[in-house]
Amino acid sequence: MTNETPTILVVDDDGTFVDSLVAAFKAKGVEVEGCKKPAEVLRWSKREDFAFDLILLDMRLGVTKGGEAINAAKVLPHLKTYSPSAKVVVFSQKDINVAECVTCIRLGALGIIPKSVNPDDLVLIAQVYRQIGDKNESREELIRLLWQMVCDSKDQMKGQYLEMLMINLFNSMPTFKVIGQNILCNAGEIDVLVENTNKNDFWQRLDSLQMIVECKNQKDAAQVRILTQLKELVLARGQLSRAGILVSMNSVTRGFKQRRNEIRQSDQINIFFLEKTGLQKLVGLSYDKREEYLRDVFSKQ
């Protein structure tokens, strides 16, 4: 953000409203982008230019082609994961209840404002809130809420929430950094790609500058076929990656563990797994304790 004005994204299914607000901002020389199809935000993890200072988000955002209602609470985890430093303000409507407002605030929204607010006030909001809010604490709150969403078996997006949870968990550990998500390669799609700069002997012995993280939110235990897929993804990165991590909301089979040990010997790569109980413990730890815990779990495998 510059000293004068922020870079703004407006998200609303009301195209007329988006156009009018975008025009008002541009008239003031503000860099702004409008999104009239809120469902697109759910797939914006692939955007390389997703960086905004202020995001203005309508509370009610219509329905998807499949008939699923979209609201600010569903979109906020995506926005705060892909653009964590962005300040998000939600537009209110007449039929909004307190519970919805509280949920949005817990997910990182700075506040709820009337939809009729003046664009001048929105710029002022961005400038006032620019220095407010601790990034680490905001991420920790998001991690806790994403964990709740992942555990909600009724939510159709729980698989995406698991990926976002892992992105935020790895980014909370200083020596790790998520550098890609949903990356296509000749072996398939990499869920999460993590850069490893940790100097601890355990991580150094892996000889893996990048680690492949595969997320599975399935009812059944992880089978050998999932391990085979993860192995191929690791090998596809060549010398950059010699380690893969399976994050499973269920257990892994005995056959999975046995085959994993064979791969370690035959292919000279390391495959680790983190089951639901271990993931729950990782979520509950403070960010400065997570790397040590993860190292301890993996070293025993």
Secondary structure, DSSP 4 states (H G I P E B T S, - for coil): --SS---EEEE-S-HHHHHHHHHHHHHTT--EEEES-GGGGGGGGG-TT---SEEEEESEEEE-TTS-EEEHHHHHHHHHHHSTT-EEEEEE-TT--HHHHHHHHHTTEEEEEETT--HHHHHHHHHHHTT-S-HHHHHHHHHHHHHHHHH-TT-TTHHHHHHHHHHHHHHTSTTEEEEEEEEEETTEEEEEEEEE---SHHHHHTT-SEEEEEEE--SSPBPHHHHHHHHHHHHHTGGGEEEEEEEESS-B-HHHHHHHHHHHHHT--EEEEE-HHHHHHHHHS-HHHHHHHHHHHHHT-
